Amino acid sequence: MSAEPRINDRIRVPEVRLVGPSGEQVGIVPLAKALELAQEYDLDLVEVAANARPPVCKLMDYGKFKYESAMKAREARKNQAHTVIKEMKLRPKIDPHDYDTKKGHVVRFLKQGDKVKITIMFRGREQSRPELGYRLLQRLAEDVQDLGFVESNPKQDGRNMIMVLGPHKKKTEAMAEAREAQAARKAVRQGDAPAEAETPAEAETPAEETQAQDAG
């Protein structure tokens, strides 16, 4: 079955409850009268509640209505938040520089509103020292506690130890902030352009005044 509503001569009922172009209630009228009014207003008669008795129809520009509905649906999809789980792998004896680099990635993911799965990979004799991985995960959780929280506590999974961090900020909030920051950066770049163009002219002014004074 089509999801499209019936319009104009596709409507096959003896009478309808008519709603005017501005949402005003016209009342129950014969279908022929409703179609006549639609022609007078140069609008479409659109069935908006087919299961009502009698069906509810509205006078509207159906082409415009479809376009606006499609744009709203597109905007809703654009702003829809999809939770993403990122993964970061560490070794229990990671060096300070690598740790800072990995932590930076975790910070970025949490700021974006994404969850982060932290995996500590044990090799060889390291498997007998699970406390090293546990302490490392605790340290990381404390370092990013302003941005995220421990959603799943550290647990052993074969040769690995896993912890999941969740962001304090919702995905939709992170997306909105990112758009605002991008717009602000764009505005700054556009605002700087004219100032740079005026600088050479301003720099020449004192020299021109000096030449005029020397000539006098």
N, C-alpha and C positions, 0 to 999 in steps of 0.2 A: 504493500500500500504506500502511496505517495505521502510524504510529510508536508507537502504544499497544501495550504488551505484552498478551498474552492472560492473562486472569484467570478463576479458578473454572471454570465449566462450558464456557468457550470453549477451554480446553486440551483437545486431542484426541490424546493419546498414551496408551499402555497403562501406562507407569510414568514416574516422575520421580526426579531426585536432589533430595531435600528438605532445605532449610535452615530451621531453626527461627526463632522470633521474635527471639531474641537472637543470631542468627548461628551457632548450633550446628549441626553436621552431623548430620542424622538418618539419612541414607543413602538408598539406592534403595528406593522403596516404590511399590506400585501407585497409580495415579491416584485410585482410589476411596478408598484409605486416606488419601492426602494431603488430599483434599477433606473427609473425615470429621474429620481433625485441625483443619483450618481452621475447621470449624463448631464444634468443641469450644472452640477458643480465641477464637471470635467474631472471626476475622480473614479475610483474603482469601488465596487461593492465587495467587501472581503468578509468571508465567514470566519469569525474569530472564536466562536464557541459552538461547535457543531453538535454537541451532545445536549445542549440546552433545549428546552421546549417552550416556545419555538427557538430555533437557532439564532444566536446573536451575530449580527453583521455590522460592520463599520465602514463608513465612507472614508477612503484614504487614497493617497498616491501609492499604489502597491509597489511600483518600481523603486521609488525612493525608500519605502519601508524596507524592502529586501536589501538594498544597498547599505542602509544604516545598520541593519541587523548583522550583516556580514562583517562590517567594520568593527562593531562591538564584540563579535565573537573572535575576530582576529586579535583585537587588543587584549581580550581576556586570555587567549592562548599565549600571547606574548608575555603577559605578567604572571602566568601560572608558575608556581614554584615547584620545582622537581628536586626532591632531596637526593643529593649525590653523596656516595660514600667514597672518599679518597683513601688511598693506602700509602703508608710510609713505613719502610723497613729499616731497622737499625740492628747493629751488632752490640752485644752486651759490653764489649770493651772498645766502644767507639771513641775516637779522639775528639778533643774539644772543638776543633774547627769543623769537622763533619757534623758534630752534634748541633752546633749553631746553625749550620746550613739546613739540616733536616728540620730543626725547630722553626726556622724561618718559613719553610714550606707549610708546616702545620699551622702556623699563625695565619698565613695567607688563606689557607683553606677554611679555617674557622671564620675569618673575616668575611668570606664569601657566603657564609651560612651553610657550609657543607660539614658533614660528619667526617671524622678521620679515624681509620682503623690503623692502629700502631702495632706493628709486628716485630718482636725481638727474635732474631734467628740465632739459635745455638748450634755450634759445631764442635764435634769431637768432645774433648774434656769439658767444654763449657756447659754441656748438658747436666753436669753434676753440680753446677753453681746457679740454680734458678734464681737465687736471691739477687744476683747481679742484674738480671733482667727486670726483676720486680722493682728494685731501687731506681733503675733507669726510667721505668715507666712512671713511677711516683714523681721523680724529679721533673719529667716533661709535663706531667699534669699540673704540677705546682707552677711551672714557668709560664703556662698559658691559661691559668685559672681565670684571668680577667676576660678571656675570650671564649672559653669553653669549660665543660665539666665532664667528669668521668661518667659516661653513660653505661659502659659495661666494664666492670672491674677486671684487672689482669687475671688471665687464666691460661693454664698450660694446654697446648694443643700439639701433641707430638713433640717435635723438636723446636717448636715455636712457642712464644708467649704472646698473647693478644690482649689488647685493650682498645676500647672504642671511646673516642671523645666526641661529645655533641656540642654544637655552637650555642652560646647564649642568645645570639641574634637569629631571628627567623630568616629564612631564605628570601622572603618577599621584602623584608626590611633591608637586607644586604643589597638586593638588586636595586631598590629605590635609592639607597645611598650611593651606589656606584654610578647610577644615571645622573644624580645630582652633582657628584664630583666631576663627572665627564663634562657636564654642561658648564660647570664653573671654570674648568680648565679651558674650554673652548671660548668662553666669554673673556677670559684673561688674555688669551692669544689674540683675539679680535680687538681688544681694547689697547693692546700694546702696539699694534701695527701702525696706527696713525701717529703715535708719539715718536716712533722711530723715524717716520718719514719727515717729521718737522725738525728733527735735530740738526741736519746740515744747514738749513736755512737760518736757524737760530744761531748757529756757530759763526755764520758769516757776518751777522749784524754788527758786532763790535769792530771788526776789521774795516767794514764799509764806513763806519762812523769815524775811525781813525784817519782814513784816507781823506775824508771830507774836511776834517780839522786841519790836516797838513796842507791841503790845497788852499784853505782860508788863510 
